[in-house]
Each structure stands twice: as structure tokens, then as C-alpha cells.
Amino acid sequence: MRNLILLFLLIIVSIFSGVFIVDEREVAVNIRDSQHIKVYTTGLHWRIPFMGETRYVYTNLRHSYFSAPEPIVLNNVQLTGQYVFAWYVNNPKTYALYLQQHQDVNFATVLANEIYNVIKEQNKHVTSYDAFENKLLNWHQLTLPQYGVVINNVNLSNTNLESINIESGTLLNKSPESAYAAAQNIVKDADLQYQQNLDSLREINPALLDFMVKIDTIKSSAESKQDVPPLEKLIINK
């Protein structure tokens, strides 16, 4: 009798452990292997407990940013800055499987590299900043089927846009040591300009700067969506 009760309780626990709820802003993707993937939409669901791995995939539009890995050269002017891009998941199966198979990869960095390669290719023959900016404003949706996502639009963050005037061939005509020293000076100037921008933002809107710092901290430290607090708490939390 005692064994029957324990078995009954075990069955009840197993049944309830398979119950889960999917939020309206996401889907749940259960992955047993690359050939057995099931997507659950909004609502209450049940699955066989401990069968495969379930990932929750946010499907609404989201925004990420990245710093250009190298300058864009326009008519002897180097443009450096941050790019803000909007993207969403259009194929949850592909997206979830990619994340499972590349757990050590920063996915935002993967997308940033794809976007930057497109930007460089599009601006091979662009010689003015206005033309460069116009191309970004007229950005066409970029579908990346290998990741299951779509890049909706890309913009430059004006607060971090920097222009550095250089003479054509200056670095090429220097010795390796002199060129390296000149490049270091460019980096120092860029860092100084970035710090000055932060100082200006701190004077104009310290609350916004504080919010940006919190977002950046969460981005680098959060391991799952449970580590990200609700937006309203993030804003008022000091």
C-alpha cells in the first residue's frame, strides 16, 4: 500500500512538472535533437517531463547596439561610433537550435558582425557622410535564415558618432613604429571624445546615463531572462 501511494505521488508530480505557460510575447521551443523540435505558442501547455530542452524565445521587436570594429573611411574622414539595430526572431526553431549549439557565443555580436559586413559592402563607393547616413535610413530588411532572425533597421547613435580627419596616405608613409604610435593617438583621441560625451550626458540628463549604465551592466552579466528586472523597476531602482 505504501509503495502504491509513493508511486501515485510520483506520477502526480511528473504530470504537473510537465505543465508550463507561454507568455504572449514569446514562444517555447522544445528541442530533443535537430530533427525533433516543437514550438509552443501562447497559452497553457503540457509536455513529457524531462524530454529534451525547452527554450523560451522572445518574438517581439528588440534592440541591440554595437561599436564599429573599425572605422568607415569617407573621403579622408574616418567615422566611428555605435550602431543601434532593431531585430526580431522570424524562425524560432532555427534560432533556438543555433543558441543551443553555440552556447558560448554572444549572439548580439554575431548579428553585429553580419550587419557591419553589409554596411561596409554597401558603402564601398560612398564618399560623404550624408550619403552614408541616407543608406542607413533606407535600410532594407536583412533576413538571416541561418540564425532565424530579421534585421529590421540600423541607425547610428549620434552621441557616440566621431569624425577623425586624416591625411591620405599618412599612416602608409610612416615606419611601422611611427604608424603604430599614430594609430594609438587616434584611439586615445576617440576615447577622450567618448568620455567627454559621457560627461556632457551626465550634466544634461544624469538619469538617462544611469539607466544606460544599468542596461549595459545587465547585458554583460545576465545569464537568463529571469535575471532581467521589469522596466519600471529598472528605471526607479537607484
N, C-alpha and C positions, 0 to 999 in steps of 0.2 A: 504493500500500500504506500509506504513511504517513497519507494522508488518511482511509483506511478505519479505521485504528487510532484516530485522533483522533475520528472520528465515533462509533466504538464506545464510547470512553471518555465522550463527551458524552452518549450515550444512557444509559449506566450511571449517571452522575452525576444525570441528570434523573430516572431511575426512583427512585433512593434519596432524592433530595431531596423526593419526594412521600410518603415514609413518615413517619408520625407516630404517637405513642402518646397516648391519652386516659386520664387518671387516673380512678379510680373515684369521686372526689368532684366531678367536673366533666363537662361535655360540650364538644365542639368544634363551633363553628358557622362554616361556610364561606359567605361572602356574596359573590356575584358582582354582584348588584343586588337590589332589593327584591322581585323576582319569582323569583329563583333563590337560595334559601337551603337549605343542607343541614346537618342535625345529625348528628354522630358521637358515639356513646356509648362507654362504657368499652372499651378494647382497642387492638389494633394496626390501623392503617388506612393506606390509600393514596389519594391524590388527584392529580389532574393538577397538576403543579408550576406555580406562578405563576398559577394560575387563581383569581382572587378573593382575598379577605382572610379569614383564619381567626382567630377569637377563641375563647379558652378561657373558659368560663362556669362558675363555681363554683355548684353547685346545692344544697349543704347549707345549713343554717340559719346565718345570720351576724348579728352585732350591730353597730349603729351608734348614735351619740348626737348630739344637737344641743342648743344652748341656745335657749330660747324667744326669738323675735324681739321679743316684747312681753309684759308681764305678763298673767296671768289675774286678773281682779278678782272677789273673792268677799266680798260684804258689807263693803265698805270695807277689804279686805285685798288687797294685791297679792302674787301668788305668782310667783316667778321661780325658775328652776332648769334643770337639764339633764334631757332625756328620753332614755331608752335604749330602743331598739326592736329587735325581732328580725324578720328578714325573709328570704325566700328567693325564688329565681327559679323560677317555675312555667311560663314560656314562654320558653325560651332564644332562639328566633328573634326574637321581639319585643324582648327585652332587648338582644341583640347588635346588632340593626339600629338601635335607639334610640341606643346608645352610639356606633355608627359615624357616625350622622347628627348627633350632638350631642357632638363630641369635646371641646369647650371647656367643657362643663357638668359641674359637680360633682354626680354622681348622688345621693350621700347628701343633699346639700342639696335636691335636687328632691323626694326622698321626705320629708324633714323638713318641707318646706312643705305637702305633701299631708296629712301626719299632723296638723300644727298646725292647719290649717283644719278638720279633722274634730273635733279636741279643742275648739276654740272653739265650733263649732256644737253639739256635744253638751252643752256646759256653759253655754249661754246663760242658763239659769234656775237654775243651781246656786249656792247661797249659802254653803255650808260646805265646808271642806277635806275632811272625812270623805266627803261625798257626791262630791266631785271625785275623791278617791282611789279610791272604790268604783267609779266609772265606768271608771277606768283598769284596775282589777283585773278587771272584767268586759268588757274589751275584746273585741269580736268581730273575727274575721279580716277585714282590709280588703284586698280584691283590687283591684289597679290594672292592668287589662288593657292600658292604653295604654303601660305600661312592662314588662309581663310579669312582675310580681312580686306577692307577697302579704306584707302586714304581719301578722306572727303575734301579737305582743303589744307593749304600750308600758308603760313604768314610769318613775317619777320617780327620779332619782339623789338619795338622801337627803343625801349630803354636800354637794350644791350647792343644796339647797332653801332659799329665803329668803322670809321673810314680812315685808312692809313695811306698817305701819299708816299710813293716810292718812285725813284728814277728808274727808267727802263734799263735793265741790264746791270744795275748797281751791284747786286749780290753776285751775279755771274762773273763780273770782272774782278772780284776780290779773291784773295787767297782763301783756302778752306777755313783757316783760323779767323780771319777777318770777317768772312761771311757768317761764321757761327756767332761771333760776337755781335754783329749787326742784327742777326736774327733774334738773339737774346734781348737786345734793346727793344726790338719791336714787340716781343712778348711782354716785357716789363711795362712798356707804354700802354699796351692793351689792358694788362692787369690794373694799372693805375687808373685808366679811364673807367674800367668796370667798378672799381672801388669808389670812384667819385660819383658814379651813377647811383650806387647803393647809398652813399652819404646824402645825396640830393633827395632820394626817395625817402630816407629816414626823416629828413626835415619836412618834406611835403606831406607824407602820409605814413607815419610810423606804424599804424595799424595794418596797412597793406603789406609793408615789409615784414612784419611779424607773421602775418598769415602766409606769405611766400616761404619764409624760413621753415614754418611748421610743415607745409606741404612738401618741401624738399627733404626734410628730416624723415617724414613718414614714407616718402618714396624710396629712400635708401634703406630704411630699417624694417618696414612692414613685410611680413612673410606671407600673410593671407589677408583676405578682406575683413576678417574678424579683428585685425589689428588697426583698422582704419575707423576712427570715430565718426559719428554723424556730422555733417557740415555745420549745423548750428552750434554744436558743442565745440567744434574746432575753432569757430570764429570767436566765441565768448570765452573760451578757456585761456587763461593767462599763464 
